[in-house]
Amino acid sequence: MSGAKNVVLKSGTGPGPAPTRLRQIALVARDLESAKDLLTNVLGTEVIFEDPAVGQWGLKNFLVSLGGDIVEVVAPTKPGTTTGRLLDKRGDGGYMIIMQTEDAKARREYIEAQGLGRSIWGYEHHDCVCVQYHPKGIKGGMMPELDSHTPSPNNLTPLKSRFSPWHACGSDHKVYYPRMKRSKHLSLEGCILRLAPGDVGHEAAARQWEEVFGVARSRDLLAFTNARLGFIPGREGEPEGLVSITVGVNGREKLDAILERARKRGVYDDGWINMCGVKWHFVLTGHGGTKGKL
């Protein structure tokens, strides 16, 4: 967060990078129903889950799928929430980066033992470990969450299987799996975070996330198994946080349809689509296209 002290990294004292998937990006919006209508219409997708459990924090949410990966949108339902304060400070925009690794419990033990971060909430249930970390000192202005699913007969390769079970989508994979499959032409390709005003160390930011959360990096890019995350220098007058999301679309007709729906909704602007306070970049993937780059 802006003004926060940087986390002190202790190199060479723990595990190196591990395969990590960018599984979910959470956004915050003032008007949840308007955000739901816009996102599902422009993406041509559907809500796959609304989690009643977030009501305990004074929130409502919905999740839409980009193939097997997820975009979540949350909105406060009562005053005094963290998301409400974030909306007052920055408006609609980014909230959380939610990652999937092989062993989130072991990583949490390392992070806490080395003083690299502080877990603020989490749970262990059946095959799932979920850990949220305080964003203070973590470059990029987003709350990090690092989770894992233990391999099981029904989930042999949690990281590698594109449509593998994901705890945030509910307890019944048979219910949300078909909805994920219906959006199989979409893929989460990456995102960009802006650093705090005055911070121009984008490579240092990538190095911090590699050290703390175990995400391998290539110079100033975090190299998730399915996507890339980059950083841009901070700028006065611009808040730290999520700037853009890149989504791959398999099929020229499907890509053109997304752009046309965005034009009709008045959110298309010079190659970008503006939704929920974030710039969305759609690129052609698969046959006849090249994989999108940040």
N, C-alpha and C positions, 0 to 999 in steps of 0.2 A: 504494500500500500504506500501511497505517497507519504513521505516523511518518516517512514519506518526505518529502523536500523537494519542493516543488511545482516543476514544470517552468517555466522562465522563458520566457514567450511574447514574440515579437518581431513585433508587429503591423505590417502594411503592407509586409512584406518579401518576400512570395512569392505563390503562386497562391491564389485564393479557393476557396470550396467547389466541389466537383465532384459529379456524381451518384454516390451510393454506396448500395450494397445491403447490408442486414444478412443475410448469406448463411448463417451458421452460428453456433450457440452451443455451446460445449463445456462439459460438466459433468465433475466428478470424483466417483467413488463408490468406497467400500471394497469392495463386493461387486458385481462387474460382472454376473455371471449373474443375480442377483436384480434388479438395475436393468433389465437387458434384458427379463426376464420381465414386470416391472411396466409398463414404458413401452410395450412392444408390445401388451400386453393392454389397458391402459386406452385408449391411443390408437387401438387397432384397426388398427395398421399393422405393418410388417415391417422387419427389418434389411436395409438395402440394401448395406452394405459393412462389412467388418472389415479393417483395414489392417495387414498383417504388418510393414510398415516401422516402425511405432511401437515394435516390440520393441527397436530399437537404443537407445531411451531407457528401457528397463525398463517398458514399458507394454503393455496390451492395450486395444482400443477396439471400439466398434460405432457405426454411424450409422443413424439413422432419418430419414425425410423428412417434412416438413410441406409437401406439394406439392413445389415446387422448392427449398425451403430445408431446412436440416439441423439436427438436434440430434445432437451427438456425446457419448458418455460414455466416459471413460477411467478406468483403474484401474492402480495400480502392480503389477508382478509381482516386484519385488525391492526391498530397502531402499535408502535414500539418494536417492530420486528427488524431484524438485520437487513432483510431485503427492502423493507420500507425506507430505512435510512440510506441504503444504497441508491434507491430510486430518487430520493430527495437530493442526493449528492451528485449523481451522474445521469439520472434518467434511465430509460430502457437500455438494456445492453447486457454485457457478459456478467456471469455470476460465478460459475464453477468449471474447472477442468477435471474430468473424472476419468481416471486411467485404470487399466486392468493389467495386473502383473501376475507372476506365477505364485508368489508367496507374500501377500501384503502384511501378514503378521510378523514375519521375519524382518521385513523392511522397516516396519514401525519400531521394532525393538532396536534396530541399528540407528534409526533417526533419533530416537529419544536418548539412547545411550551416548550418542555423539553430540547431543545438543543442537541438532540441525533443524529442528522444528518441534512443534507441539501439537499433539493430537487433541482435538476438541470434541469429537463425537465419533462413535463407531459401534459396530456390533459384530458378533460371530454367530452364525446360524446355519446349521446343517453344513453345506459345502462352501459357504460364502464368508469372507472376511471383508468388512467395509471400514475404512478409516478416513475421516476428514481431518485436515490440518488447518491450523490458524494461518490466514494469509499474510500476517504481519511479517515483513522481512523477506517474503518470497517474491521475487521479481515478476512483474507482469500483471499485478492487480487482480488476480483471480483466486478463489478459494480452491486449493488442490484436494482431491480425494484419490486415494489409491486403494483399489479393491482386488480381490482374487476369488476365483472359484477353483476348488479342488477337483482334479479329474475324477470322473465316475463313469460307470457303465453307460449312463445317459448323456454324458458330457466328456467324451474321451480327450478332446483337445480344446480346452476352453479358450486359449489364445488364438489358435490357428483356424478354428471353425468359424466361418463368417457369421453364421446365424446361431451361435452357441447360446445357451441360457444366460440371462442377465438379470440379476436380482431386482434391479430398479423397475423392471417391466411387470412385476407381479410374480406370483408363486407358480403359475401354471404355464409352462413353456408351450404346451399344446395349443393354448389360446392365442398367445402373441406371435408364435413362430410363423403361422400363415400370413399375418399382417406384415412381418418383416419381409417375407418372401415376395409379397406384392410390390414392395419397393426395391426389389433387387437391382433395378437399373440405376439406383442412386448409390453413391458411396461418399463417405467422409474422407476428403483428401487432405485437409489440414486447416490451420487457422493462424492468425497473427495477433500477437499481444503488443501493446504499446507500453513502454517503460515509464516510470515516474518522470515528471518534468525535471530536466537537468541530467538525467541518467542516459548516457549514450552507449553504455557497455552491453550491446546485444550479445556478444560472444560470452561475456561473463555471466549473463543471464542463463544462457544455454548450459554453461558449465555448472552453474548452481543446481539447475533442475536435474542434470545428470548425476551430480554428487548426492543430492538429497533423495530423489525419487527413483534413481536407477535407470533413467531413460537415456539410451545411447544418443550421442550427438555427432553431427558432422559439421565441424566448425561452429557456426552460429545457429544451426538448425537442430531441433530435437527430432531424432529419427525413430518415430513409433513404427510398429510393425505394419501399420495400415495407413499412416498419414505422416505429415510433417508439421511441426510447430515452429514458427519463427518469431523474432522480436524486432521491433523498430525503436529507434531512440525516442526518449521522452521529449515533449515539447510544451513550452509554457502555454497555459490556457487550454490544454488538451488533457483529459483525465487518463490516468493509467488504466489499462484493461484491454478487453477484447476489441479488436478493430474489424476483423473480417473472418469469414468462414468460407472455405473452398469446398464445393460439392462437385463430384464427378457425375456425369450423366451418360449412360451407355445407350447411344442411339440418337442420331441427328434429329429425328422427328420429335422425340421426347424432350430434347434440349430446346428446340424451337418452340414447343408448346409451353414450356416453363417461361421462356422469355416473353412470349405473347401474353400469357396470363399476367405477368408482372407489369407489362405495358398497360394492360386494361385496368389494373388496380392502381396505376400511377406511381409505382415504386421502382421502376426501371430508370437508371440514370447513368449514361455513358459507360456501359459495359458492366455495371454493378446493379444489384438489386438490394434496396434498403428495406430491411425488416427487423423489427424489435431492436432498433438502435444499433444494428450491426450491418456492415456491408457483406453481401453474399456474392461470391464469384462462382459461376457455373461453367464447367469445362467439359468438353467431349472426351469420353473414355471408351475403351473397348474397340470394336471393329470400326475402322475408318477414322479413328481419333487417336490422340496421344494422351498419356497420363498427365493430368494437370500438375503444374508446379507452382509453388508459392512465389 
